[in-house]
Amino acid sequence: MYLLINVTGHDSPGVTLSLSRALQEHSAVILDIGQAVILNTLNLGLLVQVANKDQVAFIMRDIVLETADRGLSVRFTPIDPEAIQATQEEQFDKKRYIVTLLARHLNGAHIQAVTQAIFNLGLNITRIHRLSSSITPVEHAAALTNPSNDVNGLPATCIELRLDGKNQPFDHLKSRFLTISQQFDIDIAFQKDTPFRRNRRLVCFDMDSTLIQCEVIDELAKAAGVGEQVSEITERAMRGELDFKASFRERVALLKGLPESALQDLAQRLPLSEGAERLVKTLKRLGYTTAIVSGGFTYFGEALKKQLGVDHVFANTLAMKNGVVTGEVEEPIVDGARKATILRQLADAEKINLEQVIAVGDGANDLPMLNLAGLGIAFRAKPLVKASAQYALDHMGLDGILYLLGVSDEELDEFG
């Protein structure tokens, strides 16, 4: 006989111990077990097999006594063995996915929109798990009253939903989640649930407007007095409207005569993106290899490498002579194709599968490496890039990427 046992009530140490002891005394076999605790409220389920039907009444009696002593409620449901078999066969054919939902605060409208999209495509939620730390009532009140343009200081809220279903609606659901994300100012990532998801080993970052909150070439142009000319070309290139190499040479030529002191000054005040330092520091402690793969300049990439502890830098070398920018750039230029090549070479050097690589960027020239990596993330990116990349992270800091890896705040707290 098969019996489903559901226990609910105030959680306390030893609940599972006492239940398993009662089951062991009657030689019941535990086929499945699951538990969730929210605010010290327990919901525990066990599917057990009892060889001797005569023992069922004794099992139920002993469990009722154990739970009653603890003030818990218990429900018993006989299960048809054919239903178990059918469920197992059905699960074998299903595809599994992970949805990660990130926001400064979550409300019913957010959950309703996401779960409606999931339901419409015939997918089922099998598990919901909070990855972020609990938010106190004071923090929650601050989130509700905080202006939408001043949210960076608020704590992140992240939940992870595990889905399954026979459909494979990856592109459809990704598009729908992008729409919801823009509507509600939340971030949603939709991934296939594979062994690689928590086994990434290499992260490749774009630099300008990704690791740092500026376009270095635009800042140098301001110092050279050609800011508006260069900024206009940069914006069009990042939107994918211009050939990157040609536009890059054009912009660099306008920097001719800029003294190296201007580069030194900028390198000392590069504005890091929200969460960049925490993300890189955590990745290093988790054993990841990190690299800057940038269409910017090695001068600034090396400064960030020293500041953040990044392992590798691949970028463009700005030609200098007698301490002055010549207006030329050394070949080869790191464009979109070159970024993808570097990413592949790094993966080969690390002897890892491309599925184990993460790439993060914001511009059109990042798309080749974003689409090559197992996890390609468009960070606060241009519309074309968000629509084309696998995932988009718009409203949280770079350290929100840790949640996409399934890393919880509780695990990170172990680092101190």
Secondary structure, 3 states (H helix, E strand, C coil): CEEEEEEEEECCCCHHHHHHHHHHHCCCEEEEEEEEEECCEEEEEEEEECCCHHHHHHHHHHHHHHHHHCCCEEEEEEECHHHHHHHHHHHHHCEEEEEEEEECCCCHHHHHHHHHHHHHCCCEEEEEEECCCCCCHHHHHHHHHCCCCCCCCCCCEEEEEEEEECCCCHHHHHHHHHHHHHHHCCEEEEEECCCCCCCCCEEEECCECCCECCCHHHHHHHHHCCHHHHHHHHHHHHCCCCCHHHHHHHHHHCCCCCEHHHHHHHHCCCCECCCHHHHHHHHHHCCCEEEEEEEEEHHHHHHHHHHHCCCEEEEECEEEECCEEEEEECCCCCCHHHHHHHHHHHHHHHCCCHHHEEEEECCHHHHHHHHHCCEEEEECCCHHHHHHCCEEECCCCHHHHHHHCCCCHHHHHCCC
